[in-house]
Amino acid sequence: MTAFDPLPPLPQIMVAPNGARKMKSDHPALPITVEETVQAAKASFEAGAGGLHAHVRDGQGKHVLDAGLYRELLKEMAAAVPDMYVQITTEAVGIYSPEEQRALVRDVMPDAVSIALREMCPDEETAEARSFYHWAAEARIAVQHILYSPEDVERFLRFAADGVLPGGSAQVLFVLGRYAENQESDPEDLDPFLTELARCPADLKLDWAICAFGHRETDCLVYAMEKGGKARIGFENGLWNRDGALAADNADRVRDLVMAVKGAA
């Protein structure tokens, strides 16, 4: 497999302030506009998040893969929080095709992007995906591969061994649970992912993180960080602090995790 220079490391904590599904009816502090997202990111950065996992919404608040809105967000982030790592997403939400996801990345040319492996490669026809992933590596675009199950991890490792994915180093995110109403993740949900991760060959260096859902989001993230992983936190996945109280905003979620990690040290 073709190896490229190592990717820049993921931040220890990345904030995911809105996602694709929740609205202000879920929480009034959930950001919808570019301006609101930048404000949430800045507050979260000051609270301890080193990175932003960014979604953009249209005028009706709908999740969109809109290159213009992403370029606007990246420009505003560079002005407001220049030291914050910013990652866009190609999340399909059952709407966007692999071709549309690839077109977005080629149009925006971001420094970093998250891409679900099962959305980019829904079957075993991988020629277009292979070309795209290797192009992104050559362009120094950091791709974080979203993996929803241990089976996704097995498939990811197989694709890396077969050269569908570039070798050398890779970023992955393990999703503990599903984007479903009343989803509640548990720290032990990570263990099957780690079992598959142990099969990773020594010549593939993985920088891994997790996200989790519901009232135990903080507990799940602390558990992952104790195991050597990193954390993605925010209203995309959970609205509650560790004590069960509804968080005031995304920065409040970040502070909750920072305090929990300090307490576990």
Backbone as CSV, one residue per row, in Angstrom:
resi,resn,N_x,N_y,N_z,CA_x,CA_y,CA_z,C_x,C_y,C_z
1,MET,0.834,-1.193,0.000,0.000,0.000,0.000,0.868,1.241,0.000
2,THR,0.427,2.278,-0.666,1.168,3.523,-0.740,1.118,4.239,0.597
3,ALA,2.287,4.649,1.111,2.351,5.357,2.381,2.644,6.832,2.127
4,PHE,2.020,7.687,2.925,2.230,9.119,2.842,2.775,9.606,4.174
5,ASP,3.248,10.851,4.207,3.742,11.425,5.449,2.637,11.416,6.502
6,PRO,3.010,11.292,7.769,1.987,11.264,8.824,1.096,12.495,8.798
7,LEU,-0.179,12.286,9.153,-1.124,13.384,9.235,-0.884,14.190,10.503
8,PRO,-1.293,15.472,10.514,-1.263,16.224,11.775,-2.142,15.512,12.801
9,PRO,-1.759,15.526,14.068,-2.560,14.813,15.071,-3.921,15.456,15.289
10,LEU,-4.899,14.625,15.598,-6.207,15.125,15.993,-6.099,15.858,17.323
11,PRO,-6.926,16.871,17.540,-6.979,17.475,18.871,-7.466,16.467,19.897
12,GLN,-7.045,16.630,21.138,-7.517,15.748,22.199,-9.030,15.845,22.359
13,ILE,-9.565,17.056,22.208,-11.008,17.270,22.321,-11.469,18.060,21.111
14,MET,-12.465,17.534,20.407,-13.088,18.230,19.287,-14.558,18.438,19.616
15,VAL,-15.061,19.640,19.393,-16.461,19.919,19.662,-17.283,19.718,18.390
16,ALA,-18.427,19.057,18.549,-19.391,18.849,17.459,-20.673,19.562,17.875
17,PRO,-20.829,20.837,17.536,-21.864,21.661,18.180,-23.272,21.496,17.669
18,ASN,-23.466,20.905,16.475,-24.838,20.836,15.956,-25.186,19.532,15.250
19,GLY,-24.294,18.981,14.445,-24.621,17.783,13.696,-25.598,18.069,12.576
20,ALA,-26.260,17.010,12.133,-27.148,17.108,10.972,-28.620,17.068,11.318
21,ARG,-28.955,16.714,12.537,-30.349,16.380,12.837,-31.030,17.274,13.862
22,LYS,-30.341,17.627,14.921,-30.983,18.385,15.992,-31.281,19.815,15.554
23,MET,-32.294,20.386,16.197,-32.718,21.757,15.900,-32.793,22.542,17.206
24,LYS,-33.128,23.814,17.105,-33.253,24.628,18.309,-34.398,24.151,19.197
25,SER,-35.315,23.390,18.638,-36.356,22.791,19.467,-35.771,21.756,20.427
26,ASP,-34.596,21.193,20.076,-33.914,20.267,20.967,-33.152,21.013,22.061
27,HIS,-32.576,22.152,21.700,-31.881,23.012,22.669,-31.730,24.395,22.039
28,PRO,-32.142,25.454,22.720,-32.089,26.792,22.116,-30.678,27.274,21.810
29,ALA,-29.650,26.694,22.459,-28.277,27.121,22.215,-27.608,26.336,21.091
30,LEU,-28.343,25.446,20.441,-27.759,24.687,19.329,-27.553,25.622,18.137
31,PRO,-26.327,25.725,17.628,-26.074,26.662,16.526,-26.584,26.134,15.184
32,ILE,-27.167,27.035,14.413,-27.683,26.691,13.088,-26.932,27.458,11.999
33,THR,-26.788,28.762,12.176,-26.136,29.598,11.168,-24.621,29.504,11.278
34,VAL,-23.937,29.985,10.253,-22.474,30.047,10.290,-22.025,30.910,11.462
35,GLU,-22.654,32.059,11.652,-22.279,32.951,12.746,-22.432,32.267,14.100
36,GLU,-23.533,31.572,14.302,-23.752,30.879,15.569,-22.739,29.757,15.773
37,THR,-22.407,29.061,14.704,-21.432,27.974,14.802,-20.058,28.505,15.179
38,VAL,-19.665,29.625,14.591,-18.374,30.231,14.919,-18.359,30.678,16.380
39,GLN,-19.443,31.278,16.834,-19.517,31.704,18.231,-19.421,30.505,19.176
40,ALA,-20.115,29.435,18.845,-20.061,28.223,19.673,-18.657,27.624,19.667
41,ALA,-18.008,27.628,18.505,-16.657,27.085,18.392,-15.678,27.910,19.225
42,LYS,-15.792,29.232,19.154,-14.877,30.097,19.910,-15.031,29.863,21.410
43,ALA,-16.277,29.795,21.883,-16.513,29.549,23.308,-15.994,28.173,23.714
44,SER,-16.156,27.192,22.842,-15.686,25.840,23.136,-14.162,25.772,23.139
45,PHE,-13.538,26.525,22.261,-12.071,26.603,22.231,-11.555,27.168,23.546
46,GLU,-12.189,28.221,24.002,-11.785,28.831,25.274,-12.029,27.884,26.449
47,ALA,-12.993,26.970,26.290,-13.293,25.997,27.348,-12.362,24.788,27.318
48,GLY,-11.627,24.602,26.216,-10.674,23.499,26.167,-10.728,22.611,24.949
49,ALA,-11.591,22.897,23.976,-11.655,22.100,22.743,-10.646,22.626,21.734
50,GLY,-9.831,21.735,21.199,-8.833,22.151,20.225,-9.317,22.133,18.791
51,GLY,-10.498,21.503,18.552,-10.974,21.362,17.188,-12.475,21.497,17.077
52,LEU,-12.921,21.797,15.872,-14.342,21.904,15.533,-14.688,20.888,14.462
53,HIS,-15.702,20.075,14.721,-16.304,19.199,13.716,-17.527,19.945,13.199
54,ALA,-17.480,20.399,11.948,-18.440,21.387,11.466,-19.457,20.828,10.484
55,HIS,-20.715,21.112,10.761,-21.806,20.941,9.812,-22.326,22.320,9.447
56,VAL,-22.872,22.453,8.241,-23.555,23.695,7.864,-25.009,23.384,7.544
57,ARG,-25.857,24.383,7.731,-27.298,24.251,7.502,-27.754,25.315,6.506
58,ASP,-28.824,25.012,5.788,-29.392,25.993,4.863,-30.321,26.946,5.607
59,GLY,-31.036,27.803,4.868,-31.890,28.806,5.484,-33.035,28.239,6.285
60,GLN,-33.400,26.993,6.039,-34.464,26.321,6.796,-33.897,25.445,7.923
61,GLY,-32.586,25.504,8.102,-31.949,24.713,9.145,-31.633,23.287,8.744
62,LYS,-31.760,22.965,7.467,-31.527,21.601,6.983,-30.042,21.371,6.723
63,HIS,-29.563,20.195,7.108,-28.189,19.787,6.833,-27.939,19.770,5.329
64,VAL,-26.837,20.414,4.913,-26.497,20.455,3.493,-24.997,20.276,3.300
65,LEU,-24.641,19.679,2.178,-23.253,19.649,1.737,-23.096,20.783,0.730
66,ASP,-22.914,21.984,1.266,-22.880,23.206,0.468,-21.476,23.795,0.517
67,ALA,-20.783,23.765,-0.611,-19.393,24.231,-0.642,-19.281,25.702,-0.276
68,GLY,-20.212,26.513,-0.732,-20.163,27.942,-0.431,-20.290,28.214,1.055
69,LEU,-21.216,27.537,1.710,-21.387,27.717,3.153,-20.162,27.212,3.915
70,TYR,-19.585,26.121,3.473,-18.381,25.631,4.138,-17.214,26.599,3.958
71,ARG,-17.059,27.169,2.775,-15.979,28.135,2.578,-16.194,29.364,3.456
72,GLU,-17.446,29.790,3.586,-17.756,30.921,4.461,-17.393,30.591,5.910
73,LEU,-17.773,29.390,6.351,-17.468,28.989,7.713,-15.956,28.940,7.945
74,LEU,-15.216,28.345,7.035,-13.766,28.248,7.184,-13.118,29.624,7.232
75,LYS,-13.607,30.544,6.424,-13.072,31.911,6.423,-13.346,32.593,7.759
76,GLU,-14.567,32.455,8.255,-14.931,33.089,9.522,-14.176,32.455,10.690
77,MET,-13.975,31.149,10.649,-13.218,30.482,11.700,-11.761,30.934,11.696
78,ALA,-11.168,31.087,10.526,-9.777,31.533,10.440,-9.603,32.921,11.029
79,ALA,-10.638,33.751,10.910,-10.570,35.100,11.467,-10.845,35.115,12.968
80,ALA,-11.807,34.304,13.403,-12.250,34.366,14.800,-11.434,33.484,15.732
81,VAL,-11.062,32.299,15.260,-10.340,31.328,16.109,-9.230,30.688,15.258
82,PRO,-8.205,31.461,14.924,-7.211,30.966,13.960,-6.441,29.739,14.422
83,ASP,-6.376,29.490,15.716,-5.599,28.354,16.220,-6.444,27.092,16.393
84,MET,-7.704,27.126,16.004,-8.572,25.970,16.181,-8.558,25.089,14.937
85,TYR,-8.388,23.812,15.138,-8.462,22.808,14.069,-9.912,22.742,13.590
86,VAL,-10.126,22.806,12.279,-11.491,22.786,11.749,-11.634,21.636,10.757
87,GLN,-12.616,20.806,11.003,-12.896,19.635,10.170,-14.321,19.755,9.636
88,ILE,-14.493,19.705,8.323,-15.836,19.668,7.756,-16.287,18.213,7.674
89,THR,-17.520,17.982,7.247,-18.020,16.615,7.131,-18.730,16.411,5.805
90,THR,-18.722,15.168,5.345,-19.497,14.798,4.148,-20.697,13.936,4.527
91,GLU,-21.120,13.987,5.782,-22.180,13.079,6.238,-23.366,13.085,5.273
92,ALA,-23.767,11.905,4.850,-24.780,11.784,3.792,-26.207,11.934,4.306
93,VAL,-26.473,11.482,5.526,-27.811,11.526,6.124,-28.854,10.905,5.189
94,GLY,-28.452,9.905,4.422,-29.383,9.255,3.512,-29.775,10.093,2.315
95,ILE,-29.083,11.220,2.105,-29.450,12.148,1.032,-28.386,12.197,-0.053
96,TYR,-27.128,12.265,0.359,-26.047,12.547,-0.587,-25.315,11.282,-1.019
97,SER,-24.978,11.236,-2.288,-24.285,10.091,-2.875,-22.781,10.199,-2.626
98,PRO,-22.041,9.098,-2.808,-20.581,9.181,-2.725,-20.009,10.209,-3.701
99,GLU,-20.589,10.302,-4.886,-20.102,11.270,-5.875,-20.254,12.700,-5.360
100,GLU,-21.389,12.993,-4.721,-21.613,14.332,-4.171,-20.689,14.608,-2.992
101,GLN,-20.408,13.594,-2.195,-19.470,13.773,-1.087,-18.075,14.101,-1.616
102,ARG,-17.631,13.361,-2.612,-16.298,13.619,-3.170,-16.231,14.999,-3.821
103,ALA,-17.290,15.380,-4.506,-17.306,16.686,-5.171,-17.185,17.817,-4.160
104,LEU,-17.837,17.672,-3.004,-17.750,18.701,-1.967,-16.298,18.898,-1.529
105,VAL,-15.603,17.812,-1.253,-14.228,17.918,-0.763,-13.324,18.521,-1.828
106,ARG,-13.496,18.115,-3.065,-12.678,18.661,-4.147,-12.953,20.149,-4.341
107,ASP,-14.181,20.574,-4.112,-14.552,21.982,-4.278,-14.028,22.836,-3.128
108,VAL,-14.200,22.371,-1.901,-13.822,23.166,-0.729,-12.319,23.110,-0.457
109,MET,-11.690,21.969,-0.673,-10.277,21.754,-0.360,-9.969,22.101,1.099
110,PRO,-10.659,21.457,2.024,-10.429,21.754,3.442,-9.129,21.123,3.934
111,ASP,-8.674,21.576,5.084,-7.520,20.918,5.701,-7.900,19.557,6.268
112,ALA,-9.175,19.433,6.693,-9.607,18.190,7.347,-11.077,17.932,7.043
113,VAL,-11.424,16.638,6.947,-12.802,16.247,6.646,-13.088,14.891,7.276
114,SER,-14.304,14.716,7.774,-14.730,13.399,8.252,-15.611,12.753,7.190
115,ILE,-15.370,11.463,6.948,-16.097,10.722,5.914,-16.426,9.340,6.458
116,ALA,-17.687,8.979,6.440,-18.080,7.638,6.876,-17.680,6.622,5.814
117,LEU,-16.936,5.611,6.228,-16.473,4.605,5.272,-17.647,3.934,4.574
118,ARG,-18.697,3.602,5.314,-19.826,2.886,4.712,-20.632,3.787,3.770
119,GLU,-20.519,5.120,3.916,-21.213,6.028,2.999,-20.390,6.266,1.737
120,MET,-19.070,6.348,1.882,-18.219,6.527,0.713,-18.058,5.218,-0.060
121,CYS,-18.080,4.095,0.662,-17.910,2.779,0.038,-19.077,1.882,0.445
122,PRO,-20.265,2.102,-0.112,-21.424,1.313,0.293,-21.378,-0.132,-0.184
123,ASP,-20.471,-0.436,-1.120,-20.331,-1.799,-1.617,-18.854,-2.052,-1.881
124,GLU,-18.559,-3.106,-2.607,-17.165,-3.479,-2.852,-16.608,-2.893,-4.146
125,GLU,-17.367,-2.026,-4.795,-16.858,-1.302,-5.967,-16.084,-0.082,-5.456
126,THR,-14.769,-0.223,-5.348,-13.984,0.775,-4.628,-13.057,1.614,-5.505
127,ALA,-13.129,1.483,-6.807,-12.163,2.174,-7.670,-12.238,3.692,-7.504
128,GLU,-13.457,4.249,-7.508,-13.596,5.699,-7.375,-13.163,6.156,-5.986
129,ALA,-13.518,5.389,-4.982,-13.120,5.734,-3.615,-11.603,5.687,-3.474
130,ARG,-10.986,4.653,-4.027,-9.519,4.536,-3.965,-8.856,5.778,-4.561
131,SER,-9.311,6.172,-5.744,-8.748,7.348,-6.400,-8.922,8.598,-5.535
132,PHE,-10.105,8.741,-4.957,-10.382,9.913,-4.124,-9.518,9.929,-2.874
133,TYR,-9.450,8.826,-2.156,-8.685,8.792,-0.909,-7.198,9.070,-1.159
134,HIS,-6.657,8.537,-2.248,-5.249,8.785,-2.543,-5.034,10.223,-3.003
135,TRP,-5.989,10.762,-3.755,-5.902,12.183,-4.111,-5.893,13.059,-2.865
136,ALA,-6.782,12.770,-1.911,-6.859,13.558,-0.683,-5.551,13.489,0.100
137,ALA,-4.950,12.302,0.157,-3.673,12.159,0.863,-2.586,12.991,0.184
138,GLU,-2.550,12.964,-1.135,-1.557,13.754,-1.863,-1.802,15.249,-1.670
139,ALA,-3.062,15.645,-1.528,-3.418,17.052,-1.316,-3.264,17.479,0.139
140,ARG,-2.850,16.552,1.002,-2.656,16.808,2.431,-3.955,17.200,3.111
141,ILE,-5.041,16.581,2.690,-6.329,16.737,3.354,-6.460,15.589,4.353
142,ALA,-6.601,15.926,5.615,-6.694,14.906,6.662,-8.099,14.319,6.675
143,VAL,-8.220,13.068,6.280,-9.505,12.367,6.279,-9.636,11.566,7.569
144,GLN,-10.705,11.841,8.323,-11.037,11.013,9.479,-12.137,10.053,9.056
145,HIS,-11.855,8.769,9.167,-12.779,7.738,8.720,-13.765,7.425,9.850
146,ILE,-15.051,7.631,9.592,-16.083,7.377,10.594,-16.479,5.903,10.512
147,LEU,-16.369,5.196,11.647,-16.627,3.767,11.716,-17.713,3.518,12.753
148,TYR,-18.826,2.936,12.316,-20.009,2.809,13.152,-20.110,1.476,13.897
149,SER,-19.220,0.553,13.615,-19.331,-0.769,14.210,-17.981,-1.474,14.129
150,PRO,-17.786,-2.528,14.939,-16.567,-3.325,14.796,-16.404,-3.886,13.384
151,GLU,-17.525,-4.188,12.725,-17.450,-4.677,11.347,-16.885,-3.599,10.419
152,ASP,-17.226,-2.340,10.694,-16.636,-1.243,9.922,-15.124,-1.181,10.138
153,VAL,-14.671,-1.443,11.364,-13.241,-1.428,11.651,-12.538,-2.536,10.864
154,GLU,-13.129,-3.726,10.857,-12.555,-4.830,10.088,-12.467,-4.471,8.610
155,ARG,-13.501,-3.844,8.094,-13.519,-3.454,6.676,-12.483,-2.371,6.404
156,PHE,-12.382,-1.408,7.310,-11.371,-0.355,7.188,-9.970,-0.954,7.109
157,LEU,-9.648,-1.874,7.992,-8.317,-2.484,7.998,-8.080,-3.296,6.725
158,ARG,-9.123,-3.945,6.241,-8.994,-4.700,4.986,-8.744,-3.766,3.816
159,PHE,-9.466,-2.653,3.767,-9.267,-1.684,2.686,-7.870,-1.066,2.759
160,ALA,-7.379,-0.833,3.973,-6.022,-0.307,4.106,-4.998,-1.314,3.595
161,ALA,-5.180,-2.584,3.941,-4.255,-3.624,3.493,-4.292,-3.795,1.981
162,ASP,-5.475,-3.602,1.384,-5.641,-3.770,-0.064,-5.253,-2.532,-0.859
163,GLY,-4.936,-1.437,-0.176,-4.533,-0.221,-0.864,-5.668,0.680,-1.290
164,VAL,-6.900,0.341,-0.921,-8.015,1.258,-1.191,-7.795,2.555,-0.423
165,LEU,-7.287,2.419,0.795,-6.947,3.562,1.631,-5.435,3.725,1.670
166,PRO,-4.947,4.955,1.717,-3.494,5.162,1.802,-2.934,4.575,3.088
167,GLY,-1.691,4.152,3.041,-1.034,3.609,4.213,-0.270,4.669,4.987
168,GLY,0.449,4.217,5.997,1.271,5.109,6.801,0.571,5.510,8.082
169,SER,-0.402,6.411,7.974,-1.149,6.849,9.150,-2.581,7.142,8.740
170,ALA,-3.484,7.087,9.714,-4.892,7.346,9.430,-5.579,7.830,10.697
171,GLN,-6.633,8.614,10.496,-7.483,9.069,11.586,-8.814,8.332,11.507
172,VAL,-9.318,7.878,12.652,-10.612,7.209,12.673,-11.427,7.734,13.847
173,LEU,-12.752,7.623,13.704,-13.681,7.937,14.787,-14.599,6.745,14.979
174,PHE,-14.646,6.219,16.188,-15.571,5.146,16.530,-16.853,5.769,17.080
175,VAL,-17.983,5.378,16.522,-19.278,5.895,16.951,-19.928,4.859,17.856
176,LEU,-20.133,5.218,19.110,-20.729,4.298,20.081,-22.237,4.503,20.089
177,GLY,-22.929,3.737,19.283,-24.372,3.869,19.198,-24.812,4.368,17.839
178,ARG,-26.001,4.924,17.790,-26.604,5.375,16.531,-27.273,6.729,16.718
179,TYR,-27.434,7.433,15.606,-28.201,8.671,15.631,-29.680,8.300,15.655
180,ALA,-30.165,8.001,16.841,-31.554,7.566,17.001,-32.126,8.208,18.259
181,GLU,-33.422,8.398,18.265,-34.069,9.003,19.420,-33.841,8.140,20.659
182,ASN,-33.476,8.819,21.753,-33.263,8.170,23.049,-32.084,7.199,23.055
183,GLN,-31.170,7.355,22.116,-29.964,6.526,22.117,-29.128,6.833,23.358
184,GLU,-28.693,5.808,24.048,-27.848,5.964,25.232,-26.630,5.055,25.086
185,SER,-25.461,5.666,25.034,-24.219,4.900,24.917,-23.687,4.538,26.292
186,ASP,-22.866,3.500,26.330,-22.249,3.010,27.557,-20.742,2.893,27.309
187,PRO,-19.902,3.199,28.289,-18.456,3.107,28.059,-17.992,1.767,27.499
188,GLU,-18.608,0.678,27.959,-18.181,-0.643,27.497,-18.517,-0.892,26.028
189,ASP,-19.324,-0.009,25.418,-19.585,-0.127,23.980,-18.309,0.024,23.163
190,LEU,-17.283,0.630,23.763,-16.018,0.805,23.057,-15.227,-0.491,22.933
191,ASP,-15.409,-1.418,23.849,-14.531,-2.593,23.925,-14.484,-3.412,22.633
192,PRO,-15.610,-3.689,21.958,-15.512,-4.450,20.701,-14.709,-3.713,19.619
193,PHE,-14.757,-2.381,19.619,-13.937,-1.617,18.671,-12.453,-1.819,18.980
194,LEU,-12.113,-1.799,20.268,-10.715,-1.956,20.649,-10.207,-3.359,20.326
195,THR,-11.072,-4.350,20.399,-10.686,-5.712,20.020,-10.275,-5.760,18.556
196,GLU,-11.057,-5.098,17.697,-10.692,-5.043,16.274,-9.457,-4.188,16.067
197,LEU,-9.351,-3.092,16.817,-8.209,-2.193,16.681,-6.894,-2.915,16.983
198,ALA,-6.940,-3.889,17.865,-5.731,-4.642,18.217,-5.170,-5.404,17.029
199,ARG,-5.991,-5.612,15.994,-5.546,-6.320,14.791,-4.874,-5.392,13.781
200,CYS,-4.781,-4.113,14.112,-4.168,-3.156,13.192,-2.691,-3.484,13.001
201,PRO,-2.209,-3.551,11.762,-0.792,-3.857,11.543,0.112,-2.750,12.077
202,ALA,1.322,-3.118,12.429,2.249,-2.176,13.050,2.630,-1.029,12.119
203,ASP,2.548,-1.241,10.803,2.960,-0.191,9.875,1.844,0.800,9.566
204,LEU,0.673,0.645,10.195,-0.417,1.606,10.040,-0.659,2.270,11.385
205,LYS,-0.318,3.527,11.499,-0.445,4.265,12.746,-1.813,4.944,12.791
206,LEU,-2.633,4.548,13.757,-3.987,5.086,13.863,-4.082,6.126,14.969
207,ASP,-4.677,7.247,14.637,-5.013,8.300,15.585,-6.525,8.201,15.759
208,TRP,-6.984,7.677,16.909,-8.396,7.361,17.028,-9.095,8.201,18.092
209,ALA,-10.379,8.415,17.832,-11.243,9.158,18.741,-12.600,8.478,18.763
210,ILE,-13.457,8.921,19.690,-14.817,8.391,19.723,-15.820,9.520,19.888
211,CYS,-17.068,9.220,19.553,-18.195,10.030,19.993,-19.227,9.081,20.585
212,ALA,-20.084,9.605,21.455,-21.068,8.787,22.153,-22.336,9.608,22.352
213,PHE,-23.397,8.936,22.746,-24.714,9.561,22.799,-25.307,9.526,24.200
214,GLY,-26.108,10.536,24.497,-26.962,10.483,25.668,-26.324,10.966,26.955
215,HIS,-26.912,10.509,28.056,-26.557,11.019,29.376,-25.161,10.599,29.835
216,ARG,-24.603,9.528,29.265,-23.283,9.050,29.687,-22.202,9.391,28.655
217,GLU,-22.471,10.393,27.848,-21.482,10.813,26.854,-20.135,11.108,27.514
218,THR,-20.137,11.890,28.579,-18.876,12.238,29.241,-18.167,10.997,29.759
219,ASP,-18.891,10.091,30.394,-18.278,8.867,30.911,-17.627,8.062,29.793
220,CYS,-18.294,7.970,28.651,-17.743,7.233,27.517,-16.449,7.871,27.018
221,LEU,-16.428,9.181,26.954,-15.250,9.882,26.448,-14.081,9.764,27.415
222,VAL,-14.342,9.869,28.703,-13.280,9.689,29.689,-12.689,8.278,29.573
223,TYR,-13.546,7.290,29.429,-13.099,5.899,29.293,-12.194,5.752,28.061
224,ALA,-12.600,6.346,26.949,-11.798,6.262,25.729,-10.447,6.948,25.903
225,MET,-10.443,8.096,26.548,-9.191,8.818,26.734,-8.254,8.056,27.664
226,GLU,-8.806,7.350,28.635,-7.986,6.493,29.494,-7.360,5.341,28.708
227,LYS,-8.014,4.942,27.618,-7.522,3.853,26.775,-6.581,4.352,25.672
228,GLY,-6.312,5.651,25.641,-5.398,6.201,24.649,-6.062,6.887,23.476
229,GLY,-7.383,7.039,23.520,-8.099,7.694,22.440,-8.326,9.175,22.690
230,LYS,-9.073,9.778,21.792,-9.417,11.188,21.878,-10.934,11.328,21.841
231,ALA,-11.433,12.550,21.989,-12.859,12.739,22.241,-13.479,13.754,21.293
232,ARG,-14.695,13.432,20.838,-15.541,14.405,20.144,-16.801,14.575,20.979
233,ILE,-17.094,15.793,21.378,-18.173,16.056,22.320,-19.033,17.203,21.815
234,GLY,-20.287,17.243,22.219,-21.124,18.382,21.865,-22.554,17.997,21.566
235,PHE,-23.338,19.004,21.232,-24.774,18.817,21.070,-25.140,17.924,19.898
236,GLU,-24.226,17.651,18.974,-24.529,16.675,17.921,-24.907,15.332,18.538
237,ASN,-24.264,15.000,19.664,-24.449,13.681,20.260,-25.145,13.680,21.613
238,GLY,-24.906,14.681,22.429,-25.485,14.683,23.761,-25.699,16.083,24.296
239,LEU,-26.731,16.239,25.102,-27.110,17.552,25.639,-26.889,17.661,27.142
240,TRP,-26.399,16.574,27.772,-26.373,16.517,29.231,-24.954,16.433,29.763
241,ASN,-24.729,17.101,30.878,-23.465,16.993,31.585,-23.430,15.709,32.416
242,ARG,-22.275,15.462,32.995,-22.056,14.204,33.695,-22.998,14.026,34.885
243,ASP,-23.408,15.147,35.506,-24.300,15.062,36.665,-25.763,14.885,36.288
244,GLY,-26.045,14.772,34.984,-27.407,14.577,34.506,-28.140,15.847,34.167
245,ALA,-27.541,16.998,34.475,-28.189,18.275,34.187,-28.044,18.630,32.709
246,LEU,-29.048,19.294,32.167,-28.981,19.782,30.792,-27.884,20.832,30.691
247,ALA,-26.982,20.668,29.724,-25.887,21.621,29.558,-26.418,22.964,29.076
248,ALA,-25.740,24.039,29.460,-26.151,25.377,29.037,-25.878,25.590,27.554
249,ASP,-24.753,25.055,27.078,-24.352,25.214,25.681,-23.210,24.245,25.403
250,ASN,-22.649,24.312,24.206,-21.577,23.388,23.849,-20.320,23.606,24.687
251,ALA,-20.007,24.846,24.994,-18.834,25.108,25.823,-18.994,24.471,27.200
252,ASP,-20.207,24.430,27.694,-20.484,23.790,28.973,-20.180,22.298,28.900
253,ARG,-20.499,21.664,27.766,-20.170,20.248,27.586,-18.657,20.037,27.580
254,VAL,-17.933,20.945,26.923,-16.475,20.822,26.894,-15.902,20.966,28.298
255,ARG,-16.360,21.972,29.042,-15.875,22.151,30.412,-16.168,20.916,31.271
256,ASP,-17.338,20.317,31.059,-17.707,19.116,31.810,-16.713,17.988,31.563
257,LEU,-16.306,17.809,30.300,-15.335,16.770,29.975,-13.961,17.104,30.546
258,VAL,-13.535,18.347,30.411,-12.229,18.742,30.932,-12.151,18.481,32.427
259,MET,-13.206,18.828,33.159,-13.218,18.606,34.600,-13.217,17.113,34.921
260,ALA,-13.960,16.327,34.139,-14.012,14.884,34.365,-12.659,14.236,34.128
261,VAL,-11.961,14.672,33.078,-10.641,14.118,32.781,-9.659,14.474,33.899
262,LYS,-9.727,15.707,34.377,-8.849,16.111,35.482,-9.144,15.282,36.727
263,GLY,-10.428,15.006,36.959,-10.800,14.223,38.116,-10.348,12.787,38.029
264,ALA,-10.241,12.271,36.786,-9.838,10.883,36.590,-8.320,10.717,36.608
265,ALA,-7.601,11.838,36.501,-6.127,11.770,36.425,-5.526,11.401,37.791
